[in-house]
């Protein structure tokens, strides 16, 4: 596995009060939609179903992921049931998620590995999850959080963008952001950090022209690299 070099954290980035930042987002969170995988977890989905939903969610809108996941789980909810389904039927159930033919093949590959190596169970360690085909760090960490309730730092595009925008880290890639957050973010916040920032990023702190005028943490944010806002 490629070694990830943590990004340096400068003195100027220590000004943000992360406790107040997290507390404020937590207070406003009920007004926003929960990320789709978090929603699936709250509905009692198994670790395998969380893994499947996370794979389906890659480069796919939440509403499409949710609908595809619900269709699939009405027919198959275990690795064995996925393998018993022919590939065409699987593709039809998950369509139109992004790259659905590739994802259908991945789900079958992963299901076979889970049965042969883990007695049909999803592994509970980052290292084992990363050995599954098509599973990267974001997916693995999210499965640990939402599937197993384990502390992990899941960095997607929202977490990477916002963590840099608020000046909490100064990184160029999501992998660097993950390592920087592992070094700096208080451990009690690891589980909810992704959930909060994804919901915040989807509704308020948008990639282009964020809603700074309605942002509950605007007074804490230096708006780094924000050229236009509303």
N, C-alpha and C positions, 0 to 999 in steps of 0.2 A: 504494500500500500504506500502511496506517495506520502512523504513526510510533509506535514503542514507546519510552516514557520509562523509562529504568532507575530502579529503586528505589534509595534511598539506603542505604548500608551503614554502620551505626553502630559506634562503638568497642566496644560490648559484644558485638558479633557476631564479633569477631576472636579470641575466646578458644578456639574449637574448633581442635584440632590436626587439620587436614584430612588430613595425611599418615598419622597414626596411625589416623584414622577409616577411610580408604580401605584401608589395610593390613589392619586388623582384618576389615572386610567381605570383603576378598579371601580371607583365610584361611578364613572360614566359608562362603563362596559355594558350594563343592562340595556342601554339605549341602542346598542349596535348589534348586528347579527353575529352569532358565534361562528367561527370557522367551521367548515363542513365536517372535518374529521373530529373536531371537538364535539360537534352535535351528534355524530354517530356514536361516539364514546358515551355520551350522556344518555343515549337511548339503549345502552346495555350491550352494544356490539362486542363480540369477542376480539381477542388480540389478532386473530387471523383476519377477521372482517375489517379491523382497523388497518392492518397491513394492506389489504386489497384496496380499500377506499383511498388510502394514501397514494398508492401506485396509480390508481385511476385519476387522482386529482392533479397529477403533474401536467402542467401546461393546459389545464382545463378549468373552466369557470366552476365555482362552487355549486351553482344550481344544476349544472349538467352532471357533475360528479355525484351529487346526492341522488338524482333521479336514476342514473346508471347503477349506482350501488344498490338502491332499493330494488330495481328490477333483477339484478343478479342474485341478491340474497333471498329473493322470493323463490329462486330455483336452486341455488347452491350456496351453502354457508360454511363448508369445510373443504380441506384440501382434497379429500377423496371425492366429494361431489363435483368439484371443479374438474378433476381428471376424468370422471365418468361422462362429462359433457363434451360433445365434439366441438372442434375449434370454431366452426361456422356459427353454431348456436351461441357460443360464448361471445364471439365478435358482435353478433346481433344484439345481445343483451346489453353490452357496454357501449355500443355506438350511441351518440357521436363523441365520446371523449377523445381527446387528442391522441393521435397515434394508436388508435384502438386495435389494429391488427398486431402490432408489436406488443402491446400490453396484454392482449389475450394470450400470446405465446409465453410471455413472462410469467403470467399467473399459473399456467400449466407447469412450467419449469420449476417455479418456486413450490408449488403444491407437491410435486414429485419429490423434491429434496426434503421438504418438511416431513413427508411420510417415511422416506427411506432413512433419514438421518436423525429426525427429532420426534419420531412416533406421532407425527401429525400436529405437533405443537410449534408455535412460534417461539424461537429462542428469545431469551431475556437479557442478552448482552449485546452491546454495540458491535463487538468484534464479530460475533456469529451472524448478526443481521447483515453486516456489510459483506459477508461472503455470499449472500443470496444474489442471484442475477438481477441486475437492474435496480438494486437497492443502494442508494447513496447515503451520505451522512444525514441529509435533511430527513429522508424517509425513515432511516433507522432511529434517529433521535425522537421523531414524532411517534413512532410505534412504542418506544420505551415509555414516553410520557402518557399517551392516550390509551395504549393497549395494556400496559403493565403498571402505570402509576409510578414509574421510576423517575427520579430527578435526571434531567438531561437538558442540553441546550440545543434547541432546534432553530436553525437559521434558514429562513427562506428569503425571498426578495424583499418582503416588507420589513423583516427584522434587520436585515443587512442595511437597507436604505435608511430606516428611521434611527437605528443606533448610531449611524454616522451623521445623520442630519441634526440630531440633538447634541452631537459632540461627545457622546459617551465613549465611542471608540473612533479610531481613525484607521480604516482598513480599505483594501481594494477588492477583496473577494469574500464571498460568504464563508469559506473555510477559515479565512483569517479572522472574520468577525466571530465565528464560533470559538476559536481559541482565545481571542481577546476577552470575550464574555465569560468563558470558563475561568479566566484569571481574575476577572474584576467583578462580575455580577454576583451579589450575595446569594448563597446557595438556596435560601428559602424562596427565591424568585425564579429559580430555574424552570419549574414546571409550568408556571403561568405566563412567563415572559412572551413566548411565542403566541399563545392564545390572545393575549392583550394587544400585542403589536400588530398582529394580522387583522384583527377586528378594527383597530384604530387606523391602520393603513388602508383598509378597504373603504372606509367611510369618511375619514377626515384627512389624514396625512397621506394624501394621494401622491403617486409618483410625479405627476405633472400638475402644476397649479393647485397645491394643497389648500384646504379650507382653513387657513390660519386665522381668519376672522371668527370662526366658531370653535377653535381648538381649545380644549380645557387646559393644555399645558403650554400655551403660546408664550406665557411669561417666563418659562424656564428654557425656551428653545432659542438657540442662536441662528436657526434657519440656515445652516450651512449648505451651500450649493443650491439654494432655492432662488431661482431667477424670477419666478412669477408666482403669485399666490392670490387667493380670493379672500 
